[in-house]
Amino acid sequence: MDLGIKGRVALLTGAAGGIGFATATLLDQEGVSLVLSDLDQTALERCAETLTGKPLCVAVDMTDQGSVDALVQKARERFGAIDIVVHAAGVTGAKGDPLELSDQDYEEAWEIDFMSAVRVARATVPSMRERGWGRLVCITSENAVQPYWEEAVYNAAKAGLGTFIKGLSYREAAYGVLCNTVAPAFIESPMTDGMMESRAKQLGVSFDEAVASFLEEERPGIVQKRRGRAEEVAAAIALLVSERASFINGANLRIDGGSVVAVQN
């Protein structure tokens, strides 16, 4: 299916991660020019080597507006404009009793999981609005609508992000800029690998046994009994940033295998 975005320019944050890189790969196949951002320049350049295009790779600290603005300026110098933004940068943050986690724990997650998206939107959406076309997709999580007790800092930041993007969508669509979120659950990635390695060590079992027990005990809604794949999330993102999704705005698309048990977001 032709997504109608050949020749567009996309900025991807968290591009060296599982979902970010899978999305970059898919957009590259669609003929989109890419600007890849993450913390590690070397990791970005390794990712770029596998792509057919010649992406611009820029290591950026998303906690600083000036650095984000500089990234966008470099992108414009190279490609002229940014049409698509996929914001996948984020962290799980501290875990534990919500009332025992420190102010710093909450603030760290808020800075990286929420405010980084605000900074990216500030730097990119106004110019999309001026040109009359744009797509902004931010990665939230199942935690935004189905919070888990020990992940309070992540729950709050991702829920805030979903609300922020929904708010943007009310006005920006009038200018041709569509804003949506994608909410994955338990996807194969370095993040969930780390979670399962810790679980395996704690329980004294193998990695695969840790995954199986986690699914059984913590994610019973995923009846496929497996983690999702990054490319499955990327496919949803590619649709949302395409011409094919020209009437999807302010939506939260759950890619969760049924993990979230509620009917509504």
Secondary structure per residue as TSV (DSSP state, phi and psi in degrees):
chain	resnum	aa	ss	phi	psi
A	1	M	-	360.0	127.7
A	2	D	-	-75.9	120.2
A	3	L	-	-82.8	-9.4
A	4	G	S	73.3	25.8
A	5	I	-	-122.3	13.1
A	6	K	T	-59.1	132.1
A	7	G	T	89.6	-9.1
A	8	R	-	-73.0	165.5
A	9	V	E	-118.0	128.1
A	10	A	E	-121.4	135.4
A	11	L	E	-102.6	124.8
A	12	L	E	-119.6	123.2
A	13	T	E	-97.1	156.9
A	14	G	S	62.8	31.8
A	15	A	T	-72.7	-16.8
A	16	A	T	-89.0	-6.0
A	17	G	S	-83.4	175.5
A	18	G	H	-58.5	-55.7
A	19	I	H	-68.9	-42.7
A	20	G	H	-60.7	-45.3
A	21	F	H	-70.5	-38.6
A	22	A	H	-62.3	-38.2
A	23	T	H	-68.7	-41.6
A	24	A	H	-59.0	-42.8
A	25	T	H	-61.5	-43.9
A	26	L	H	-69.1	-42.4
A	27	L	H	-67.9	-34.9
A	28	D	H	-59.4	-42.0
A	29	Q	H	-65.6	-25.3
A	30	E	T	-86.4	2.9
A	31	G	T	81.7	23.1
A	32	V	-	-89.2	135.8
A	33	S	E	-78.1	137.8
A	34	L	E	-118.4	142.1
A	35	V	E	-117.9	115.3
A	36	L	E	-106.6	130.6
A	37	S	E	-131.3	141.1
A	38	D	E	-166.2	-176.6
A	39	L	S	-78.7	-29.2
A	40	D	-	-106.6	109.0
A	41	Q	H	-62.3	-40.4
A	42	T	H	-63.2	-42.9
A	43	A	H	-63.2	-39.9
A	44	L	H	-62.2	-43.7
A	45	E	H	-67.2	-32.9
A	46	R	H	-64.5	-41.3
A	47	C	H	-63.5	-42.1
A	48	A	H	-62.1	-30.2
A	49	E	T	-63.3	-23.4
A	50	T	T	-90.3	-5.7
A	51	L	S	-95.9	151.9
A	52	T	S	-78.9	-30.6
A	53	G	S	-80.8	-172.0
A	54	K	-	-120.6	81.3
A	55	P	-	-69.7	154.7
A	56	L	E	-88.5	124.1
A	57	C	E	-111.2	123.6
A	58	V	E	-137.6	118.6
A	59	A	E	-75.7	129.7
A	60	V	-	-140.8	141.0
A	61	D	-	-91.9	108.0
A	62	M	T	-72.9	-3.8
A	63	T	T	-85.3	0.5
A	64	D	-	-123.9	120.0
A	65	Q	H	-62.1	-38.7
A	66	G	H	-60.6	-38.7
A	67	S	H	-68.2	-38.7
A	68	V	H	-65.5	-42.7
A	69	D	H	-62.2	-39.2
A	70	A	H	-65.7	-38.5
A	71	L	H	-59.5	-47.9
A	72	V	H	-64.7	-37.8
A	73	Q	H	-63.6	-41.9
A	74	K	H	-62.5	-39.3
A	75	A	H	-63.0	-42.5
A	76	R	H	-68.0	-36.4
A	77	E	H	-64.4	-34.7
A	78	R	H	-82.2	-44.5
A	79	F	H	-117.0	-10.3
A	80	G	S	97.2	-38.6
A	81	A	-	-163.9	164.4
A	82	I	-	-116.7	124.8
A	83	D	-	-100.5	-31.0
A	84	I	E	-130.7	135.6
A	85	V	E	-125.9	126.1
A	86	V	E	-118.9	110.2
A	87	H	E	-100.2	101.5
A	88	A	-	-112.1	-1.8
A	89	A	-	-66.1	138.7
A	90	G	-	174.8	169.7
A	91	V	-	-137.0	157.6
A	92	T	-	-78.1	-27.3
A	93	G	-	77.2	-175.0
A	94	A	-	-69.6	152.5
A	95	K	-	-127.5	153.3
A	96	G	S	145.0	-168.3
A	97	D	-	-57.2	121.6
A	98	P	T	-54.7	-30.0
A	99	L	T	-87.3	-10.1
A	100	E	T	-102.5	-14.1
A	101	L	S	-68.2	144.1
A	102	S	-	-82.6	166.6
A	103	D	H	-56.4	-41.1
A	104	Q	H	-61.9	-38.1
A	105	D	H	-59.8	-46.7
A	106	Y	H	-67.4	-42.1
A	107	E	H	-66.1	-36.1
A	108	E	H	-63.0	-48.0
A	109	A	H	-63.9	-40.2
A	110	W	I	-63.4	-43.6
A	111	E	I	-61.2	-43.8
A	112	I	I	-87.8	-41.8
A	113	D	I	-87.5	-26.2
A	114	F	I	-110.5	-59.9
A	115	M	I	-64.5	-28.4
A	116	S	H	-60.9	-38.0
A	117	A	H	-67.1	-39.3
A	118	V	H	-60.5	-43.7
A	119	R	H	-64.0	-42.3
A	120	V	H	-65.2	-41.9
A	121	A	H	-64.0	-41.8
A	122	R	H	-56.1	-39.8
A	123	A	H	-81.9	-16.8
A	124	T	H	-122.5	-37.2
A	125	V	H	-64.0	-42.0
A	126	P	H	-56.0	-40.1
A	127	S	H	-72.3	-34.0
A	128	M	H	-60.9	-43.8
A	129	R	H	-58.8	-43.3
A	130	E	H	-63.2	-34.2
A	131	R	H	-87.8	-10.4
A	132	G	T	81.5	15.7
A	133	W	-	-157.9	136.1
A	134	G	E	-176.5	159.5
A	135	R	E	-137.5	129.4
A	136	L	E	-124.9	119.8
A	137	V	E	-125.2	125.4
A	138	C	E	-113.7	144.4
A	139	I	E	-90.2	118.1
A	140	T	-	-100.0	-123.4
A	141	S	-	-176.9	161.8
A	142	E	G	-56.1	-29.2
A	143	N	G	-61.4	-21.5
A	144	A	G	-67.2	-27.4
A	145	V	T	-121.4	-13.0
A	146	Q	S	-135.0	76.9
A	147	P	-	-70.3	146.8
A	148	Y	-	-109.0	138.5
A	149	W	G	-52.0	-46.7
A	150	E	G	-84.4	1.6
A	151	E	G	-119.5	42.1
A	152	A	H	-60.6	-38.9
A	153	V	H	-67.8	-38.1
A	154	Y	H	-71.1	-43.0
A	155	N	H	-53.2	-51.5
A	156	A	H	-65.1	-44.2
A	157	A	H	-66.1	-42.9
A	158	K	H	-71.5	-35.3
A	159	A	H	-64.8	-41.8
A	160	G	H	-61.4	-40.2
A	161	L	H	-63.4	-43.0
A	162	G	H	-60.7	-40.6
A	163	T	H	-67.7	-39.8
A	164	F	H	-60.7	-47.6
A	165	I	H	-67.5	-39.3
A	166	K	H	-59.0	-42.9
A	167	G	H	-61.6	-44.0
A	168	L	H	-59.3	-39.3
A	169	S	H	-60.6	-28.5
A	170	Y	H	-62.0	-36.8
A	171	R	H	-99.8	-39.6
A	172	E	H	-68.8	-27.8
A	173	A	G	-61.3	-29.2
A	174	A	G	-62.6	-21.7
A	175	Y	G	-103.9	9.9
A	176	G	T	86.2	10.4
A	177	V	E	-106.0	114.9
A	178	L	E	-100.6	132.4
A	179	C	E	-121.7	124.3
A	180	N	E	-143.0	168.9
A	181	T	E	-127.5	156.0
A	182	V	E	-122.5	131.9
A	183	A	E	-117.6	95.4
A	184	P	E	-81.1	162.8
A	185	A	-	-141.1	125.1
A	186	F	S	50.4	62.1
A	187	I	B	-95.8	144.8
A	188	E	S	-60.7	117.0
A	189	S	S	-165.5	164.9
A	190	P	H	-56.2	-32.6
A	191	M	H	-64.9	-50.2
A	192	T	H	-77.0	-24.8
A	193	D	H	-58.6	-46.0
A	194	G	H	-62.5	-40.9
A	195	M	H	-60.6	-43.9
A	196	M	H	-75.0	-31.8
A	197	E	H	-64.3	-41.3
A	198	S	H	-65.8	-40.4
A	199	R	H	-65.3	-42.8
A	200	A	H	-60.5	-42.8
A	201	K	H	-65.5	-42.7
A	202	Q	H	-64.3	-40.3
A	203	L	H	-90.6	-11.3
A	204	G	T	70.0	38.9
A	205	V	-	-127.9	175.5
A	206	S	-	-75.4	166.4
A	207	F	H	-58.2	-49.6
A	208	D	H	-61.9	-36.7
A	209	E	H	-68.4	-34.5
A	210	A	H	-65.5	-41.9
A	211	V	H	-62.1	-47.4
A	212	A	H	-61.3	-42.8
A	213	S	H	-70.2	-35.0
A	214	F	H	-63.9	-44.5
A	215	L	H	-61.2	-43.0
A	216	E	H	-67.1	-41.7
A	217	E	H	-92.1	-35.4
A	218	E	H	-109.6	-24.2
A	219	R	-	-132.3	59.3
A	220	P	T	-64.8	-19.6
A	221	G	T	-70.3	-18.4
A	222	I	-	-84.8	86.0
A	223	V	T	-74.0	-13.3
A	224	Q	T	-70.5	-14.1
A	225	K	-	57.4	47.0
A	226	R	S	-155.1	164.3
A	227	R	-	-76.0	151.7
A	228	G	B	-73.1	164.7
A	229	R	-	-106.7	145.8
A	230	A	H	-56.9	-37.1
A	231	E	H	-68.4	-22.8
A	232	E	H	-71.4	-35.2
A	233	V	H	-72.3	-41.1
A	234	A	H	-59.3	-37.3
A	235	A	H	-62.1	-39.7
A	236	A	H	-67.7	-41.2
A	237	I	H	-63.3	-44.5
A	238	A	H	-58.9	-39.3
A	239	L	H	-62.5	-47.3
A	240	L	H	-64.4	-29.4
A	241	V	T	-90.3	3.2
A	242	S	S	-95.8	172.9
A	243	E	G	-69.5	-23.9
A	244	R	G	-65.7	-21.1
A	245	A	G	-104.0	36.4
A	246	S	T	-70.8	-6.8
A	247	F	T	-123.4	20.9
A	248	I	-	-107.3	114.6
A	249	N	-	-148.3	133.3
A	250	G	S	73.1	18.6
A	251	A	-	-93.6	156.4
A	252	N	E	-119.2	106.2
A	253	L	E	-91.4	113.4
A	254	R	E	-85.7	123.8
A	255	I	E	-115.0	78.0
A	256	D	S	-133.5	6.9
A	257	G	T	60.2	16.5
A	258	G	T	93.9	8.9
A	259	S	-	-59.0	-42.0
A	260	V	S	-78.9	123.0
A	261	V	-	-87.3	-14.3
A	262	A	-	-74.6	152.4
A	263	V	S	-73.6	-44.1
A	264	Q	-	-98.3	161.9
A	265	N	-	-70.7	360.0
